[in-house]
Amino acid sequence: MSQTVARAIDIIGFVSRQHRSLGEIAEHLGVHKSTALRLLQTLEEGGFVRRVSEGYGMGFQLIALGQLALDQVEARSLAHPVLQELSEQYGHTVHLGELVGHQIVYVDKIDGRGSVAMGSRIGLPALVHTAGVAKIITAYQVHDTRARILDGATFERYTPTTITDRADLEKDLDATRDRGWAEDNGEREDYINCIALPVFDARGKVTHGISITALRAVAPLEELRGHIDRFRAAAHRISKSLGWRGDQYGH
């Protein structure tokens, strides 16, 4: 299996530099044409290579994934100074979440003042039925994407306020989009609450979101809501750095 994967990776790199014929690919790999063809057929089905007049070239799926990778790096680097400012100003923990496939993943985190135990870690998925940043990103997705994200939800109960029913979460997501922000009312850890805002890209799509998370004893949800305009302004700063025009795309 590892040899097959290595050969597939080799093919992708080989055809990415210029279009190649089946014979050239087989010779490059040192295999029979039938073996090369089977690999190419699998890669073609996945969109990683495509047929061209000269043989095979880079697939459009590979181009799309490469652009996503660039967008991910750019979004995190552009957002980080804004997250840092928010954390320093309010003393709370601030997260950046990103839609990756059908999950929302924490891609940046600035810890607030003091030591607070929470389940969020950079690189880990955010639970869509509890985490504010996961809710806000999911709320702005088209129906099919939202459904696929919710298909992966466990709806496990952690606290008395955890949403454990898909229909109830759908209602919460609709309300979230209507008002323009998401809330976590102690739904994962009962001593923590948060507010989350969407981050728009140049297309007006929401693939990122920020959340401001605080100890309930330090800043209850009502207090966080009182800063919503400033939190939204921070999210808009990130959005504009990603090319958002700030016009027809909602809150």
N, C-alpha and C positions, 0 to 999 in steps of 0.2 A: 504493500500500500504506500509506503514512504517513497518508493521509487516512482510510482505512478504520479504522486503529488509533485515530486521533484521534476518529472518530465513535463507535467502540465504547466508548472511555473516557468520552466525553461521555454516552452512554446510561447507563452504570453510575452515574455521578454523578447523573444526572437522576432515575432510578428509585429511587435510594437515599434521596432526600429524602422521596418519597411515591410511591404507586402511580400509574402513568401508562397511558393508553390508547395504542393504536397510532397513532391520529391525533395525539395530543399529542406523541408521540415524533418522528413524521415532521415535524410543524410545527416542533418545537424544533430539529431538525437541518437543516431547510430542504430536505428530500428527499421523493421520492415514497414513498407507503406501502409499495410493493413493495420498495424499497431498504431502508427501515427494518426491514421484516419479515425480510429475509435476514440482516441484522445481528443481530436479536433471536434468530433461530433458532440462529445460531452461538453466541451468548452463552448461550442456554438449554442447548444441548448441553454447554457447558463448566461449567454450574452457576453462571454469574455473574448471570443473571437467571432469574426463574421466573414462570410465569403465575399470575395471581390474578384474582379476579372483576372487578376494575376494569381489568384489562389486564396490566401487568407490574410486578414488584417486584424487590427485591434477592434474588439467588440465595443459597442456603445455602452454596455453595462459597466465595463471597466473604466471607460471615460467618466461615467456618472459617479462611480465610486471614488475615483481619483479627485473629482471636484468636491465631493462630500468631505473627503479627508482634508483638503485644503480649507474648506469652510470651517471645519471643526477647529483646526489650529488657529485660524484667524479669529473666530468668535471668542475663544477662550482668552487669547492674548489681548484682544480689544476690550473684553469685559473685565478683566482682572483689576485694572486700576479703579474702575467704578465700584466693584465689589469691595475693594480695600477701603475706599472712601466711606462707603456705607457702614462697614463694620467699625471703622474708627469713630465715625460720628455718633453712632447709636450704641455701640458696644455689644451688638448682637452678632450671631453667626449668620453668614450670608453664603448662599449656594448658587451655583450656575448649573442648571440641568439641560440635557440635550436629548432630543429624540434620535435614538440609534436603532434602526430596524423597527421593531414593535415594542421597544422598551424606552423608558426615560432613564438616563444614566447621569449620575453626578460627575461633572467634568471639572469643577472647581469648587473650592470651599475655603472661606476665610473664617477662622475661629474667632468668636467674640471674647470679650474679657471674662475671665474666670474659667473654671473647668466644668463643663457640662457633658454628661454622658448622653450621646445620641447615636443612632444607628447609621447615620449618613457617612459615607466614605467615598472619596474620589475613585471612580471606576466601578462603583457598585450601582445596581439599579435602584431607582426610587419606587416605592410601592405606590401604585396608581390609586389605590383606595384609601391611602392615608396621607401621602406627602403632598404638600401644597404645590411644589414645583412640578410634580408629575400631573397633578390635576389641571394646572393652568395650561400646560402644553397640550394635554389630551383634549381639553375643552375646545381648543381652536382647530382641531383636525377635522378633515372631511369625514363623512359617516363611516366609510369603509375602513379608514385608518383607525378611527376611534374604536370601532368594533374589534379590530385585531389586537389593539392594545388591551382592551378590556377582557379579551379572551384569555390573556395571560394573568389576570388578577386572581389572587387566592381568596380574597375577602375574609382572611383570617381576622378574628377579633383580638385586639390588643388591649383596648380600654373600653369603658362604657360608651364613648362617643365614636368608636370605629364604625365606618359604614360597611356593613356585611352583606348587602343586597345589591345586585347589579342595577336593578331599576332605580333604587334610591341613589346610587352613584351617578346614573345618567341624569337624574333630576338635579343633583348637585353640580354636575358639569354644565348643564344648561344655565343654571343660575350663575355659575362662575363666569361664563362667557357674557351673559347679559350685563353683569356689573363690572367686568373687566379685571377682576382679581380672584385668586383662590385663597381658601383658608384651611388650615389644619388646626382644628380645635382640640388639641390633645389626643389625636386619633391614633398615634403610634406610641408615644410616651405621654402619659397624662399630665406631666409637669411641664410640657413644652407646647407652644403654639407658634403658628407662623402665618405670614401673608406672602403670596407669590404673585408676580406680575409677568405678563408675556413679553418676549423679545421678538420683534418682527425683523425679517430680512428684506433684501431689496425687492423680492417678489411679493411682499406683504404676507408671507407665510410665517407661522410660529413653529420653529424647530428648537428654540431655546426658551428658557424662563429663569427668572431669579426669585429666590425666596429669602425672606428675613425671618430668622428663627430666634425665639427668645424664651427664657424661663418664664412660665406663667406668673410666678411670684414677683419677677422683676418687671415684666411688661405684659400684662394680660392682653387678650385679643382686642379689647376695646381701645387700648392705648396704641397698639400697632395700627389699627384702622385710622386713628387720628393722624398718622403720618403717611397715609396712602398717596397723597399728591406728590410728596417728595420721593417716595419709593417708585412711583410711576415715572417721574421725571428721570430718575436714574436708569430705569429700564429703557426709556425712550432715547437716552444718550447712547446706550449700547446699540439700540436698533438703528439709529441714524448713522453710527459708525459702520454698520453693516450694509448701508445703502438704502435704508427705509426712508421714504419721503414724508411720512407722517401725515398722509392725506386720507385716502378712502378706506383704510384698513381697520377701522374700529377704534377701540379705547387706546 
